[in-house]
Amino acid sequence: MLVCMHRRALRTMLERYQAVWPGEQPVVARFLAFIEGHDDCLLRSCAPGHITASAWVVDSAWSCSLLTHHKKLGKWLQLGGHVDGESEVERACLREAQEESGMLDFVFVPWAGDAITPLDLDVHMIPARGGEAGHLHWDVRFLLQAAPGQALVVSAESNKLAWVPDDGLREFTSEESVLRMHRKAAGVCR
């Protein structure tokens, strides 16, 4: 299988993910088939869907996670968004975390060796809105830890931001993909 250079880093990252999470082979296979079948998978213009990057952000004490109340979707979710052609999706993740939180100082949590490895993968439908057809987001999610003492700034894409204590997450969301990231991150830090 030939993968163009701009998708090679993503393929390598997905292979690392599969090695760490062998039980998630079906979702990795779906991702690999998608990126191999769409040269433009890193661009929003890829009509059936496109790669996105998200951040599961924990505080410096590992006791709270940062959620945003998404303006368009009307739900509490993790930070994240479009990679906009960035072939190193972890850079897009960091950019989105900075833009959507107002904080600048984050570190990728090295939970699976030294190489940056996603915490989670998720494919979800984005409903049609305005002139944009419904499409899939192929979301590559990373675990970030925020440095202490940073002020939050709500972006134009959000209604609110909240540091949510571990035991209060279900008061904000019942989204399985969000709860799954929380469970995975809790397993990493303990």
C-alpha positions in Angstrom: 0.0 0.0 0.0 1.5 3.3 -1.1 0.8 6.3 1.1 1.8 9.7 -0.1 4.5 11.5 1.9 2.0 14.0 3.5 0.1 11.0 5.0 3.1 8.9 6.0 3.4 10.5 9.5 -0.2 9.8 10.2 0.0 6.2 9.1 3.1 5.7 11.3 1.2 7.2 14.3 -1.8 5.0 13.6 0.5 1.9 13.6 1.9 3.0 17.0 -1.6 3.4 18.3 -2.5 -0.1 17.1 0.5 -1.6 18.9 -0.6 0.1 22.2 -4.3 -0.6 21.7 -4.4 -4.0 19.9 -8.1 -4.4 20.7 -8.9 -1.4 18.6 -7.7 -2.9 15.3 -11.1 -2.4 13.5 -11.0 1.4 14.0 -7.4 1.6 13.0 -8.1 -0.4 9.9 -11.0 2.0 9.0 -8.7 5.0 9.5 -5.9 3.5 7.4 -8.4 2.6 4.6 -9.7 6.2 4.7 -6.3 7.9 4.5 -5.1 5.5 1.8 -8.3 6.2 -0.2 -8.3 10.0 0.0 -5.3 12.0 -1.0 -7.0 15.0 0.4 -8.0 13.5 3.7 -6.2 16.3 5.7 -8.3 19.0 4.1 -11.8 20.2 4.9 -12.6 20.0 1.2 -12.5 16.2 1.3 -16.3 15.8 0.9 -17.0 12.4 2.6 -15.0 13.6 5.7 -11.6 14.6 6.9 -9.0 14.2 9.6 -9.4 16.3 12.7 -7.3 16.5 15.8 -8.5 16.8 19.4 -6.9 17.3 22.8 -8.0 15.6 26.1 -6.5 18.3 28.4 -5.8 17.5 32.0 -4.7 19.9 34.7 -1.3 19.8 36.4 -2.7 17.8 39.3 -4.4 15.2 37.1 -7.7 15.9 38.9 -9.7 17.9 36.2 -10.2 17.8 32.5 -11.0 20.8 30.3 -14.2 20.8 28.3 -15.7 23.3 26.0 -19.4 23.9 25.4 -19.3 23.8 21.6 -21.3 26.7 20.0 -22.4 24.9 16.8 -23.0 21.5 18.3 -24.4 22.7 21.7 -22.6 20.0 23.7 -19.7 19.8 26.2 -16.7 18.2 24.3 -13.0 18.1 24.2 -11.0 20.8 22.4 -10.2 20.2 18.8 -10.8 20.9 15.2 -9.7 20.6 11.6 -6.0 19.9 10.8 -6.3 22.1 7.7 -3.6 20.2 5.7 -1.1 19.8 8.6 0.5 16.4 8.1 1.7 16.3 11.7 -1.7 16.1 13.3 -0.2 16.5 16.8 0.7 20.1 15.7 -2.9 20.7 14.8 -4.0 19.3 18.1 -1.7 21.7 20.0 -2.8 24.7 17.8 -6.5 23.9 18.5 -5.9 23.5 22.2 -4.2 26.9 22.3 -6.8 28.6 20.2 -9.8 27.2 22.0 -8.5 27.6 25.6 -6.4 30.8 25.5 -3.7 28.8 27.2 -0.3 28.4 25.5 1.7 26.1 27.7 0.9 22.3 27.2 2.9 19.2 27.1 2.0 16.0 25.3 1.9 13.2 27.9 4.4 10.5 26.9 2.3 7.6 28.0 3.4 5.0 25.4 7.1 5.5 25.2 8.9 8.6 23.9 7.0 8.9 20.6 3.8 10.9 20.6 1.0 8.4 20.3 -2.8 9.2 20.2 -4.9 8.5 23.2 -7.9 7.7 21.2 -9.4 7.5 17.7 -13.0 8.3 16.9 -15.1 8.6 13.7 -18.3 10.6 14.1 -20.9 12.3 11.9 -21.1 16.0 11.7 -24.7 17.0 10.7 -25.4 19.2 7.7 -25.5 22.9 8.5 -26.2 25.8 6.1 -24.6 25.0 2.8 -22.4 22.3 4.2 -23.4 18.6 3.8 -23.2 16.2 6.6 -19.8 14.5 6.7 -17.5 12.4 8.9 -14.8 13.6 11.3 -11.9 11.2 11.6 -10.7 12.4 14.9 -7.1 11.7 16.2 -7.0 12.5 19.9 -4.1 13.3 22.1 -3.5 13.6 25.8 -2.2 17.0 26.9 -1.3 18.4 30.3 -1.7 22.1 30.9 0.9 24.0 32.9 -0.6 25.5 36.1 -1.6 29.1 36.5 -2.9 29.8 33.0 -6.0 31.8 32.5 -8.8 30.4 30.2 -10.1 32.5 27.4 -13.3 31.4 25.6 -12.9 31.4 21.8 -15.5 32.4 19.3 -16.2 28.6 18.7 -17.3 28.1 22.3 -20.0 29.2 24.7 -18.0 28.3 27.8 -14.9 26.5 29.1 -14.8 24.5 32.3 -12.3 22.5 34.3 -14.4 19.5 35.2 -13.4 17.3 38.2 -13.0 13.6 37.4 -16.0 12.7 39.6 -18.2 15.4 37.9 -17.8 14.5 34.2 -21.1 12.8 33.8 -22.8 16.0 35.0 -21.5 17.6 31.8 -21.7 14.8 29.2 -23.0 11.4 28.5 -21.1 11.2 25.1 -19.4 7.8 25.1 -16.4 9.0 23.1 -15.7 11.7 25.7 -16.1 9.3 28.6 -13.8 6.8 26.8 -11.1 9.4 26.6 -11.5 10.2 30.2 -11.2 6.5 31.1 -8.1 6.1 29.0 -6.4 9.2 30.4 -7.2 8.0 34.0 -5.5 4.7 33.2 -2.5 6.5 31.9 -2.0 8.7 35.0 -2.6 6.1 37.6 
